[in-house]
């Protein structure tokens, strides 16, 4: 690239875009996929996704690359990490290769 010409920015993936990519991976690799359409009347903090392919059970919170967990999300993360046999992840678009690896 010549000096003074900037490289175009890649489009930013939203949490919804990431969720749909993960849904596609779940179909490809045989996982059951659950997400809450709207959490309007639900207690705060529960994960965005629950994925199951026995013997594995994954709870996943989705964030933008700059997103951070709220206090209630962190509380759920700590509880889920303390449960034997349960996997908990907070995934961002930049984690996509790791996500593929975990679901393969």
MARVOSE-45837 format. One line per 10 residues: number of its first residue (from 1); their letters; for each residue x, z, y of N, C-alpha, C. Coordinates in pm, 1 decimal, always signed. Layout:
<recs>
NUM) a) X/Z/Y/X/Z/Y/X/Z/Y ~ ...
</recs>
This chain:
<recs>
1) xxxxxxxxxx) +83.5/+0.0/-119.0/+0.0/+0.0/+0.0/+87.0/+0.0/+123.9 ~ +46.0/-77.6/+220.1/+124.9/-78.9/+342.2/+90.5/+41.8/+428.6 ~ +185.8/+74.9/+509.7/+170.1/+192.9/+595.5/+53.3/+172.5/+691.7 ~ -23.3/+279.2/+711.7/-133.8/+272.6/+805.3/-266.7/+236.7/+741.3 ~ -265.0/+191.7/+617.3/-389.5/+159.7/+547.7/-415.6/+270.3/+447.0 ~ -528.8/+335.1/+464.0/-559.8/+445.4/+372.9/-636.1/+394.5/+251.6 ~ -616.5/+464.5/+144.5/-685.0/+434.9/+19.8/-829.4/+483.1/+31.8 ~ -927.7/+402.1/-10.5/-1066.1/+448.7/+0.3/-1089.1/+572.0/-86.5 ~ -1167.2/+664.2/-34.1/-1196.6/+787.9/-107.4/-1290.1/+757.4/-223.9 ~ -1264.9/+823.6/-335.4/-1355.2/+811.0/-448.7/-1483.4/+886.7/-418.5
11) xxxxxxxxxx) -1596.7/+835.0/-467.7/-1721.3/+908.8/-442.2/-1716.6/+1046.0/-508.2 ~ -1774.5/+1143.0/-441.0/-1777.7/+1278.9/-492.5/-1891.2/+1291.7/-592.5 ~ -1860.7/+1348.3/-708.3/-1964.8/+1373.1/-807.7/-2042.3/+1498.3/-770.4 ~ -2172.1/+1489.3/-776.0/-2255.7/+1606.2/-752.7/-2270.0/+1684.2/-883.4 ~ -2323.9/+1804.3/-874.7/-2352.0/+1881.6/-996.6/-2450.3/+1804.9/-1085.0 ~ -2546.4/+1739.4/-1022.9/-2643.2/+1659.7/-1100.1/-2573.5/+1545.9/-1174.7 ~ -2482.1/+1474.6/-1107.5/-2406.4/+1367.9/-1172.8/-2328.2/+1422.9/-1291.8 ~ -2262.3/+1536.6/-1271.0/-2184.8/+1598.9/-1378.1/-2276.2/+1637.7/-1493.7 ~ -2391.9/+1696.0/-1461.6/-2488.1/+1734.5/-1566.1/-2528.8/+1613.1/-1648.7 ~ -2553.2/+1501.9/-1584.4/-2594.9/+1381.6/-1657.2/-2481.1/+1326.5/-1742.9
21) xxxxxxxxxx) -2358.5/+1336.1/-1695.7/-2244.5/+1293.6/-1777.9/-2231.2/+1384.3/-1900.4 ~ -2251.6/+1513.8/-1881.3/-2244.2/+1607.0/-1993.6/-2359.3/+1581.1/-2090.9 ~ -2478.3/+1549.9/-2038.5/-2590.9/+1516.2/-2126.0/-2555.2/+1395.1/-2214.4 ~ -2492.4/+1294.9/-2155.6/-2450.0/+1177.2/-2233.2/-2348.7/+1215.2/-2341.0 ~ -2253.4/+1302.0/-2305.6/-2154.9/+1347.1/-2404.6/-2223.1/+1422.6/-2518.3 ~ -2322.2/+1504.0/-2484.9/-2394.6/+1580.6/-2587.5/-2464.4/+1486.2/-2685.4 ~ -2526.5/+1381.8/-2634.0/-2590.4/+1282.6/-2721.8/-2485.5/+1216.6/-2811.2 ~ -2373.8/+1181.6/-2753.2/-2267.2/+1113.8/-2826.3/-2208.4/+1201.0/-2937.1 ~ -2190.6/+1330.4/-2908.9/-2123.2/+1420.4/-3002.1/-2216.4/+1512.8/-3079.9 ~ -2348.4/+1493.6/-3068.4/-2443.6/+1566.6/-3151.8/-2477.0/+1708.5/-3108.4
31) xxxxxxxxxx) -2473.7/+1737.2/-2980.2/-2508.5/+1868.4/-2927.2/-2653.3/+1869.5/-2880.4 ~ -2721.5/+1982.9/-2896.3/-2848.8/+2005.9/-2829.3/-2817.3/+2047.3/-2686.9 ~ -2895.7/+1999.4/-2593.7/-2867.8/+2016.3/-2450.4/-2989.5/+2078.2/-2384.2 ~ -2970.4/+2186.1/-2308.5/-3078.7/+2248.6/-2233.3/-3032.9/+2275.5/-2091.7 ~ -3123.1/+2249.5/-1996.9/-3100.9/+2293.4/-1860.1/-3235.4/+2328.5/-1799.1 ~ -3231.8/+2415.9/-1702.0/-3352.5/+2460.2/-1633.0/-3382.9/+2360.9/-1521.1 ~ -3501.1/+2298.2/-1527.1/-3537.6/+2199.1/-1425.1/-3541.2/+2263.1/-1286.4 ~ -3603.8/+2378.7/-1277.5/-3605.3/+2452.3/-1151.5/-3602.0/+2601.9/-1182.7 ~ -3519.4/+2672.6/-1112.9/-3505.8/+2816.5/-1140.2/-3581.6/+2899.7/-1036.7 ~ -3677.4/+2838.6/-971.3/-3750.9/+2902.0/-862.4/-3804.1/+3041.3/-897.0
41) xxxxxxxxxx) -3858.0/+3059.6/-1016.8/-3918.1/+3187.8/-1055.2/-3834.9/+3263.2/-1159.3 ~ -3709.6/+3226.2/-1172.1/-3621.4/+3290.3/-1270.7/-3524.2/+3384.7/-1201.0 ~ -3478.7/+3487.0/-1273.1/-3375.2/+3573.2/-1214.9/-3249.7/+3491.2/-1182.5 ~ -3177.6/+3533.3/-1083.9/-3058.1/+3459.6/-1040.0/-2942.1/+3475.1/-1138.3 ~ -2859.3/+3371.8/-1140.1/-2730.3/+3383.0/-1205.9/-2715.0/+3318.8/-1341.9 ~ -2825.3/+3289.5/-1411.5/-2812.1/+3230.9/-1545.1/-2746.5/+3093.9/-1533.6 ~ -2677.0/+3054.6/-1638.0/-2601.3/+2929.7/-1636.9/-2691.8/+2807.6/-1623.4 ~ -2631.0/+2698.1/-1579.8/-2702.9/+2571.5/-1564.7/-2735.8/+2508.2/-1699.0 ~ -2644.6/+2521.4/-1794.2/-2659.9/+2453.5/-1923.4/-2644.4/+2550.0/-2039.7 ~ -2717.3/+2521.4/-2145.6/-2694.2/+2585.7/-2274.8/-2681.0/+2471.8/-2374.6
51) xxxxxxxxxx) -2570.9/+2470.3/-2447.5/-2540.5/+2364.2/-2543.5/-2521.0/+2427.0/-2680.9 ~ -2576.6/+2363.2/-2782.9/-2565.2/+2418.8/-2917.6/-2537.1/+2308.5/-3018.4 ~ -2435.3/+2328.8/-3096.5/-2403.1/+2249.0/-3214.4/-2339.2/+2346.9/-3312.3 ~ -2423.3/+2401.1/-3404.5/-2372.0/+2505.6/-3494.0/-2239.7/+2466.2/-3557.7 ~ -2146.9/+2561.1/-3558.5/-2161.6/+2704.3/-3531.8/-2133.4/+2743.3/-3386.7 ~ -2128.8/+2646.4/-3295.5/-2089.1/+2676.3/-3157.3/-2208.4/+2684.7/-3063.3 ~ -2197.9/+2775.8/-2965.8/-2297.3/+2793.8/-2861.7/-2222.7/+2805.7/-2729.0 ~ -2253.6/+2715.1/-2636.8/-2185.3/+2710.1/-2507.7/-2285.2/+2735.6/-2394.9 ~ -2247.8/+2824.8/-2304.9/-2318.2/+2843.2/-2178.3/-2225.4/+2788.2/-2071.5 ~ -2276.3/+2698.2/-1987.9/-2190.1/+2635.0/-1887.7/-2255.6/+2638.4/-1750.4
61) xxxxxxxxxx) -2179.5/+2683.7/-1653.7/-2218.9/+2678.1/-1513.6/-2151.1/+2555.3/-1454.5 ~ -2223.8/+2479.1/-1375.0/-2167.7/+2359.5/-1313.1/-2149.5/+2383.6/-1164.1 ~ -2035.4/+2339.9/-1114.4/-2003.8/+2353.9/-972.6/-1939.0/+2225.7/-922.7 ~ -1951.0/+2200.5/-792.2/-1873.5/+2093.0/-731.6/-1726.8/+2135.2/-737.0 ~ -1637.8/+2043.4/-705.5/-1495.2/+2078.3/-711.5/-1457.1/+2189.8/-615.2 ~ -1537.9/+2213.5/-513.6/-1508.2/+2321.4/-418.9/-1603.2/+2440.1/-435.5 ~ -1698.2/+2429.0/-528.7/-1797.7/+2534.9/-546.3/-1740.2/+2661.3/-608.2 ~ -1803.4/+2772.1/-578.1/-1761.7/+2902.8/-631.1/-1882.7/+2974.2/-689.6 ~ -1857.8/+3060.3/-787.8/-1964.7/+3138.3/-848.4/-2020.2/+3239.9/-749.8 ~ -2152.7/+3259.8/-754.7/-2213.2/+3368.3/-677.9/-2188.4/+3498.6/-754.2
71) xxxxxxxxxx) -2218.3/+3610.2/-692.8/-2200.2/+3740.1/-758.7/-2285.7/+3748.4/-885.4 ~ -2409.3/+3701.0/-880.0/-2494.9/+3707.8/-999.5/-2446.6/+3611.7/-1108.0 ~ -2393.0/+3497.4/-1070.8/-2335.2/+3405.7/-1170.4/-2210.7/+3466.4/-1233.7 ~ -2130.4/+3534.6/-1154.9/-2011.2/+3600.9/-1208.8/-2050.4/+3711.7/-1305.1 ~ -2157.2/+3783.8/-1273.3/-2205.2/+3889.6/-1362.5/-2245.5/+3830.6/-1497.9 ~ -2320.2/+3720.2/-1497.2/-2356.3/+3653.7/-1622.9/-2231.9/+3603.6/-1696.4 ~ -2137.9/+3546.1/-1622.2/-2014.4/+3496.1/-1683.8/-1942.9/+3608.9/-1757.4 ~ -1931.1/+3724.4/-1694.9/-1863.6/+3838.5/-1756.6/-1937.8/+3884.9/-1882.3 ~ -2071.0/+3891.5/-1874.7/-2150.9/+3932.3/-1991.3/-2136.2/+3834.0/-2106.7 ~ -2145.3/+3705.7/-2077.2/-2137.3/+3604.4/-2182.4/-1998.5/+3598.4/-2246.0
81) xxxxxxxxxx) -1895.6/+3613.8/-2164.7/-1758.7/+3614.2/-2218.7/-1735.4/+3732.3/-2312.6 ~ -1811.4/+3838.7/-2295.9/-1796.3/+3958.3/-2380.1/-1870.9/+3946.1/-2513.0 ~ -1945.4/+3838.5/-2532.4/-2024.2/+3820.4/-2655.0/-1944.7/+3741.1/-2758.2 ~ -1929.6/+3798.6/-2876.6/-1860.6/+3728.6/-2984.5/-1935.7/+3601.0/-3021.7 ~ -1862.1/+3494.1/-3042.6/-1922.2/+3368.6/-3086.7/-1984.3/+3285.6/-2976.8 ~ -1980.8/+3334.0/-2853.7/-2037.2/+3260.3/-2740.6/-1922.4/+3207.4/-2655.9 ~ -1934.0/+3081.2/-2614.8/-1835.8/+3022.6/-2524.5/-1899.4/+3010.4/-2386.5 ~ -1824.8/+3047.6/-2285.0/-1871.8/+3034.6/-2147.5/-1769.2/+2952.4/-2069.2 ~ -1819.3/+2857.6/-1990.3/-1732.4/+2777.4/-1905.4/-1797.7/+2757.1/-1769.6 ~ -1715.5/+2750.0/-1667.6/-1758.2/+2703.9/-1536.4/-1688.8/+2569.5/-1515.8
91) xxxxxxxxxx) -1767.0/+2461.8/-1523.2/-1711.6/+2326.8/-1519.2/-1734.6/+2260.0/-1385.2 ~ -1633.0/+2186.3/-1343.3/-1635.1/+2107.2/-1220.3/-1604.2/+1962.6/-1256.0 ~ -1638.3/+1866.6/-1170.1/-1607.3/+1726.5/-1201.4/-1460.2/+1704.2/-1238.1 ~ -1370.6/+1775.6/-1175.3/-1227.5/+1759.1/-1205.2/-1190.6/+1809.0/-1345.6 ~ -1282.6/+1878.6/-1413.2/-1260.1/+1928.6/-1549.9/-1307.9/+1830.8/-1657.5 ~ -1342.6/+1708.8/-1618.2/-1411.9/+1619.4/-1711.5/-1336.3/+1598.9/-1843.3 ~ -1207.1/+1578.4/-1839.6/-1132.5/+1557.7/-1964.4/-1137.8/+1681.1/-2053.4 ~ -1132.6/+1799.1/-1993.6/-1146.1/+1923.7/-2070.2/-1285.4/+1932.7/-2132.7 ~ -1387.3/+1892.3/-2058.3/-1524.0/+1894.7/-2109.1/-1536.6/+1805.1/-2231.8 ~ -1483.0/+1684.4/-2222.0/-1484.6/+1591.7/-2335.2/-1418.0/+1656.2/-2454.9
101) xxxx) -1302.8/+1718.1/-2433.0/-1228.4/+1784.3/-2541.0/-1309.9/+1897.6/-2605.3 ~ -1378.5/+1977.2/-2524.3/-1457.1/+2090.5/-2576.1/-1577.8/+2043.2/-2656.9 ~ -1635.4/+1929.8/-2620.3/-1757.2/+1881.9/-2686.3/-1730.6/+1786.1/-2802.0 ~ -1609.2/+1736.7/-2814.0/-1575.7/+1639.1/-2918.7/-1594.2/+1698.2/-3056.1
</recs>
